[in-house]
Amino acid sequence: MKIVILVILLVCTLGQQPEFLQQVASNSFGRQILQTIQLELTQENAARQIYTMLNKLFYDLRDEDARSSKANGERQAQCADQFSLINSIQEKAVVAKADYERQIPGKQEELANKLNQVEQKNAEIQRNDQLQLNYSEQRRKEHQLYEQKRDELIGLINGLKQAQQIIRQLQTPHPGGALVQLKDHHEQLVKNYAQNSEFKSITSLLMELCSDAKIHSDNDNVQVIVDIINDLIESIYDVQKREMYAEDWAEKFFQQDLIRLQKENVRLSGQIADDQAAAEFAQQRLEDLQQQALLQQIIYDNKEVERKSFEVACKEDNNAAEQARVARNEQIQIVLQLLELFENNFNDTTRAALMEIVV
């Protein structure tokens, strides 16, 4: 249909051949064709040869236009496919990034929990260590008091036994200085061994009774006092045994407390090692998630750059193809006009006009 309309227009315009040929000559492709025609017109049977040449050129241009349009269509289809692929990759990157970012808060909380557990258990170990120091210091003081009381009780027993020997001298016909010695011994015994003892009062009373002239003058009374001292010594021995028993149990409980705290620290240390390993794993996983999220963003950004580059290239390629198509259509129109000229309107006037046109 377009060709028919073009032919009708050509028929209307070919009456003005000089103007038509000037228009053809104004086109670089037209000038080349006119130059070729002018050379061919110098040969015999030129019109038929020129027509054949123009006809072949017409089909060549038409075929070239079809090939070019097909190639451009394929290239634009490739561009569309590439854009679709880029969109798909970007969509996957967006989804993947959102998934990684969704996991990050939970992993951060897990890491914080593990680190908090490590801190709490380290604090428990420090408290247990301090308890061990406190228990050790308390046990040291208790043992020191025990040794002090033990020494006092031993000294008191020895002092009472020595007092018995002095008292027995009072029962002899010649007591000599036993009474003076007993008074001195009484003072030293109370001062050195019974000062802080629950036996202070009775010890002091016994010593005073022995120093009383009415008492030590009667051997029976003195013997009673000696017997009381024996009972007192036995009582002190009983107290000493109870103190030893209490000391043994105190040491046993102390050692049990130490062992319990040490075992607890061992257990806590094992848990701390596990928590630290879990924290390191959570930290590594968190970093992996953050890096993966960043990587997906980089993939998205790179594809966006690639998209823009393809958009420019595809647009430029399509523009170039369109410009080439427009130029070929102009060439085809020129060839069709010349074909019409040589097929229906070629005569001596036309020949003269063709030879006279300046190209």
Salt bridges, closest charged atoms under 4 A:
ASP60 OD2 - LYS56 NZ 2.93
ASP65 OD1 - ARG328 NE 3.22
ASP99 OD1 - ARG102 NH2 2.50
GLU101 OE2 - LYS97 NZ 3.80
GLU110 OE1 - LYS107 NZ 2.98
GLU137 OE2 - ARG140 NH2 2.65
GLU142 OE1 - ARG139 NE 3.35
GLU147 OE2 - HIS143 NE2 2.83
ASP151 OD1 - ARG150 NH2 3.32
GLU243 OE2 - LYS149 NZ 3.00
GLU247 OE2 - ARG139 NH1 2.84
GLU247 OE2 - HIS143 ND1 2.58
GLU251 OE1 - ARG139 NH1 2.94
ASP257 OD1 - ARG260 NH2 3.82
GLU264 OE2 - ARG267 NH2 2.37
ASP275 OD1 - LYS114 NZ 3.96
ASP275 OD2 - LYS121 NZ 2.75
GLU304 OE1 - ARG307 NE 3.54
GLU306 OE1 - LYS303 NZ 2.87
ASP317 OD2 - ARG75 NE 2.49
GLU322 OE2 - ARG325 NH2 2.44
